């Protein structure tokens, strides 16, 4: 299964760490047009990576995907991110303001601990 491949887990873990670092830097650079634009593009990259990860796992695990707490957390976070980043941008021309969920995304770092076991 692809989601159990070591390289796949490393790509996801590195993406989570870089995304967390980016969110920290983003707080300090908010309001600077270049950085706002740059981090806006990165947000699309992260949503794409995490959406693809979720879809691979759902495809491979089927209903068993929803029996794991980490997967449920990812499902909620990724679904909210897809809604905010892609759907609301199409509907409103901007995100819906669900950026409060960004702090919850830090919880993904706990997945790194699970991967290290």
Helices and strands as residue ranges (DSSP letters): G 2-4, H 6-29, H 33-61, G 62-67, H 69-82, I 83-87, H 88-92, G 98-101, H 102-105, G 106-108, H 109-116
